[in-house]
Amino acid sequence: MPTTRSRLRRHLTRLLARRRGSAAALRDLEQLNEVLRFSLLFTLLILLPVVLLALLALRSIQAEEIVVDAGSEQRAEAITIQVQDSLRSLLDEFEDEARASMSDGDAALQQMQAIGLRGAFRFDANGELVSPFVWPGPDDTWPDTTAAYEQALTQATRLDREGGSAETQRAWERATRLATAPAHHAEARLGAARALARANDPRADSALVLTANEFPTLRDRRGVRVADIANTLRADLAERTNRPEDAARIRRGIVDHALAADWKIGFPADGFVAERALEALAGTMDESARKLALDRVRARASQLYEAAALADELRVASKRQGAEGEFVYTPETKSLWASVAWKDGALAFAFDYDALRAELQHHVVDVANRIDSNLSAELRAARDTVDGTLARRSLAPDLPALDVIVRNADPTALITQRSRSGLQRRLVIALALLAVSIGVFAAVRTVGREVEGARAKADFAANVSHELRSPITQIRLKGEALQLDLVYDDADRQAHYDAIVRECERLSRLVDNVLDFSAIERGVKKYTLRAEDLGEIIVRSVEACRSAADAASLKLAVSLPDALPVVWVDREAIGQVMTNLLSNAIKYGSDGKLVEVVCRITVDGAEVSVTDHGIGIGPDDQAKIFEHFYRVQSSEVRRRRGTGIGLTIVRYIVEAHGGTIAVQSAIGEGSTFTVTLPTQPPKGAGG
Ligand code: ADP
């Protein structure tokens, strides 16, 4: 049973034999086998690893891109964690300061400088506000009045403004009688005393003292303490009646009282009264002490104002309970509240949300820049939706309303940079693949040439044998004919002798060529240059080829200039050049046509051209015909015998003489081979 391999071999042989004959087909098959084996090895050892490496490199680029992404996500995550830590350390700082101040007392609490702190409030065990302000009590709300009282009050006020004194006093007394609540009572009494004071009545001072003493806590309808108004009026009166010391004393009393008293949230007048008294004390009191007191009063007044704005949240904060010394943070609409249980009560600290956020934003940007300047971080409301975030973290539990988000600082720049570096790497891989492909191509070509060379060598051996056999056969046939006297007449005998000589010449040309070629190949060929007559060499060569030309029915024409310069050549070698060119012209020329040898003198030396009008040579083959063993692959050429070394020898000899050889040819029109030879003696030429 034939195996698949042998069957394939048989088919291929048959296919090749159709074009190249069966012997050549078998040889080609062997060579094909070699080429295939080489290609397989090449693919396995070089091509496959290179492709695999390229694939691996591509995958690693992709993997690296993923790692880069993961890297920036990790850094983004780190930023959010650090921001949260910054918030914590900000709050830790505040807590430490708060604990120290709590131990130092209420005054220290009011002087705390924590960022964004709007107020510090202390509650007792019952959740009652005790410092720095207190909630208003029942006395502090203005009770409803009756229409009769209001009417009496309106009338008294009008009379007061008109300035009638006895009648005014009566009107105030009527109002006092109609008062139904202590606050109304106090208001009417104060009205009466104020009327006296305005009239500079001597009873005014005692009336004001009585009112102040009788109603130390009650307030008028605008929320100003009646006692404070009475005392202020007293001080003004003393000043008007030239009792400046009394005025100063009373005012100092007002200030002392104001500073000692609990200020009540919602009653800013408690501060204003003291502020006004201090302003009026200018010039009568130590200025620096006055300024200090004024600052304290003003600061406290603005705290009171703040506290009033936060009143509703403060009430909620008072109810919050935490573990002793543990701060609990609660965001409300207006403030962030920090509550802590302390001793028998509790404390609540209000922070300005915006100030805290601004401070934190500062930290956020700092942290982000420190970790990775390609990333940007910002604080956003927890409810905001944000696109393209790398990391997002809530600042809960401290600031649950806020999230820190991290994004690429410039997403487009990052994408461009990434795609650029990806492109560069891919380009490098593509270049590497290209280089390998070129290498593969070159290797395949080299192998192809080697195979071609091997084939040409084999053809050469066959061709030489063939070339040898035909003149030998001819010589033998003619010799035997002469020996057996199988000739018709003397002319025939002569023809036989001529043929024997011609074939011998051909034989010796062939042997010369083979021997020369072998010497050239081995690098041992040497030429002895002498001054020679080129014309004579040409004529002799032409004569030597004449019989062959006759046999091929070709005319040989020689054209020489009148005076030819002497050329420095090896006579035998240049003779061989001429013979080789001429025998090619005869061999590849067309029957009946002309073969011309033309010699010209040029600037550099002499130029000899051999022209035939035969089969011609295609442009592609013109460059190759000087290579050894090369014969044009056409039936026209194959029909003619040859070894493919004639032109190789010609070129070698010409170049060894410092000359050139060129060919001009067109298929079907013929060829001209032109040899140039220098006329100058070469350096070191023998004489
Ligand atoms: P060969 O022994 O084959 O003639 P050469 O080296 O002399 O070897 O020539 C090489 C090839 O060049 C020839 O086989 C032929 O194809 C081509 N050639 C040479 N001279 C001529 C010519 N005058 N006209 C056409 N083809 C030529």
Boltz pocket constraint, residues with backbone or C-beta under 6 A from the ligand:
constraints:
  - pocket:
      binder: B
      contacts: [[A, 580], [A, 581], [A, 584], [A, 585], [A, 588], [A, 589], [A, 612], [A, 614], [A, 615], [A, 616], [A, 617], [A, 625], [A, 627], [A, 630], [A, 631], [A, 632], [A, 637], [A, 641], [A, 642], [A, 643], [A, 644], [A, 645], [A, 646], [A, 647], [A, 648], [A, 670], [A, 671]]
      max_distance: 6.0
